[in-house]
């Protein structure tokens, strides 16, 4: 079953590649430039500003993430509703849920991080159980806590489907990114460009999670 949903996710990605790129790439390129300017060569640990710049780069990413993630989710729903919206409209619409989505993302990350510290498996479990919280936050306009509670209640029956698909996508992207980075060697600009590419390809994870979220909602209505 997971492979059927993966195939559908890949088909959706191909069909809407340009719109998804228009939503995400401007932000991902901006983040890559900011990281390059702020962090430079991470191997140079003698830079006294490295810690401050690392924190600043993280803050910039947190500030922008709800815009392109929220915009992507809103666009996905518009396609499902047979009323696809312009990428700019999707991004502007995400402004209304910026704070909620940011807090949902942070709480989710904290839960997963805590679980990973508890011998890894709990972190994976939390990650799967909270994997549809972002969609509930944006599309159902739920508060961060309500979105995470809703995700926890929605996912028990679909745990393995979510785990299989998410693990496969994330694992393949990680291995591909690692291989390309090693091939590029010390070429900072090429490594930066490849990081943008793989960050964008991570939208497949968002699409897959959204597909399962739609299946769960359909089951709840029937």
KOLPA-532472 format. One record per residue (C-alpha): residue in one letter; x, y, z. Coordinates in steps of 0.25 Angstrom, whole numbers, padded with zeros to 4 digits, always signed. Layout:
BEGIN
AXYZ ...
This chain:
BEGIN
X+0000+0000+0000 X+0011+0010+0003 X+0017+0008-0011 X+0004+0011-0017 X+0004+0024-0009 X+0018+0027-0013 X+0015+0025-0027 X+0004+0035-0026 X+0013+0045-0019 X+0023+0044-0030 X+0012+0046-0040 X+0007+0058-0033 X+0021+0064-0032 X+0024+0062-0047 X+0010+0068-0050 X+0012+0081-0042 X+0027+0082-0042 X+0027+0097-0047 X+0017+0102-0037 X+0024+0094-0025 X+0037+0100-0030 X+0032+0114-0030 X+0027+0113-0016 X+0039+0107-0010 X+0052+0110-0018 X+0052+0125-0015 X+0052+0123+0000 X+0062+0111-0002 X+0071+0119-0010 X+0071+0131+0000 X+0074+0121+0011 X+0085+0115+0004 X+0091+0129+0001 X+0089+0133+0016 X+0096+0120+0020 X+0108+0122+0011 X+0110+0137+0015 X+0108+0134+0030 X+0115+0121+0031 X+0125+0120+0020 X+0135+0109+0022 X+0129+0101+0034 X+0143+0094+0036 X+0149+0107+0040 X+0145+0106+0055 X+0154+0118+0059 X+0144+0128+0054 X+0139+0135+0067 X+0126+0138+0061 X+0123+0124+0056 X+0114+0121+0068 X+0106+0134+0066 X+0105+0132+0051 X+0100+0118+0053 X+0089+0123+0062 X+0085+0134+0053 X+0085+0124+0041 X+0076+0115+0049 X+0066+0127+0052 X+0065+0131+0038 X+0062+0117+0034 X+0051+0116+0045 X+0045+0130+0040 X+0044+0125+0026 X+0040+0111+0027 X+0025+0113+0031 X+0024+0122+0018 X+0029+0111+0008 X+0024+0099+0016 X+0010+0106+0019 X+0009+0111+0004 X+0012+0097-0001 X+0001+0090+0008 X-0009+0101+0004 X-0005+0098-0011 X-0007+0083-0009 X-0021+0085-0003 X-0025+0095-0015 X-0021+0084-0025 X-0029+0073-0017 X-0041+0083-0018 X-0039+0085-0033 X-0036+0099-0031 X-0021+0101-0032 X-0016+0114-0028 X-0005+0122-0032 X+0008+0120-0024 X+0009+0134-0020 X-0005+0133-0014 X-0001+0120-0007 X+0011+0127+0000 X+0003+0140+0003 X-0008+0131+0009 X+0002+0124+0018 X+0004+0137+0025 X-0009+0135+0033 X-0003+0122+0039 X+0011+0126+0041 X+0011+0126+0056 X+0003+0114+0058 X+0011+0106+0048 X+0024+0111+0054 X+0020+0106+0068 X+0015+0093+0062 X+0028+0091+0055 X+0036+0094+0068 X+0028+0085+0077 X+0029+0074+0067 X+0044+0075+0066 X+0045+0076+0081 X+0037+0063+0083 X+0045+0056+0072 X+0058+0061+0078 X+0054+0056+0092 X+0050+0043+0087 X+0063+0041+0079 X+0071+0043+0092 X+0063+0032+0098 X+0069+0021+0090 X+0065+0026+0076 X+0052+0017+0074 X+0043+0027+0082 X+0048+0038+0073 X+0044+0031+0061 X+0031+0027+0067 X+0028+0041+0071 X+0032+0046+0057 X+0022+0037+0050 X+0010+0040+0060 X+0012+0055+0059 X+0015+0054+0044 X+0001+0060+0040 X+0001+0071+0050 X+0005+0082+0040 X-0006+0079+0031 X-0016+0079+0042 X-0010+0093+0047 X-0011+0099+0033 X-0023+0093+0027 X-0032+0091+0039 X-0027+0104+0046 X-0024+0097+0059 X-0014+0102+0070 X-0001+0095+0071 X-0005+0086+0083 X-0018+0083+0076 X-0011+0080+0063 X-0002+0070+0070 X-0013+0064+0078 X-0021+0062+0065 X-0009+0056+0058 X-0007+0046+0069 X-0021+0042+0069 X-0022+0040+0053 X-0009+0032+0051 X-0010+0019+0059 X-0016+0011+0048 X-0007+0017+0037 X+0006+0016+0045 X+0013+0006+0037 X+0009+0012+0024 X+0014+0026+0028 X+0027+0019+0034 X+0030+0011+0021 X+0028+0023+0012 X+0035+0034+0020 X+0046+0025+0023 X+0049+0021+0009 X+0048+0035+0004 X+0056+0041+0015 X+0067+0030+0014 X+0068+0031-0001 X+0069+0046-0001 X+0080+0045+0010 X+0088+0035+0003 X+0087+0043-0010 X+0091+0056-0004 X+0103+0049+0004 X+0108+0043-0009 X+0107+0056-0017 X+0113+0064-0006 X+0125+0054-0006 X+0126+0055-0021 X+0127+0070-0021 X+0138+0070-0011 X+0142+0084-0007 X+0134+0092-0017 X+0126+0101-0007 X+0117+0107-0018 X+0114+0093-0024 X+0111+0088-0010 X+0102+0099-0007 X+0094+0097-0021 X+0093+0083-0018 X+0087+0086-0004 X+0076+0094-0010 X+0073+0083-0020 X+0072+0073-0009 X+0064+0082+0000 X+0054+0084-0011 X+0053+0069-0014 X+0049+0068+0001 X+0036+0073-0003 X+0033+0059-0007 X+0032+0056+0008 X+0022+0067+0009 X+0014+0061-0002 X+0014+0047+0003 X+0010+0052+0017 X-0001+0060+0011 X-0006+0048+0003 X-0008+0039+0015 X-0014+0051+0022 X-0025+0052+0011 X-0027+0037+0012 X-0029+0037+0027 X-0039+0049+0026 X-0047+0041+0015 X-0047+0029+0024 X-0052+0038+0036 X-0064+0043+0027 X-0068+0030+0022 
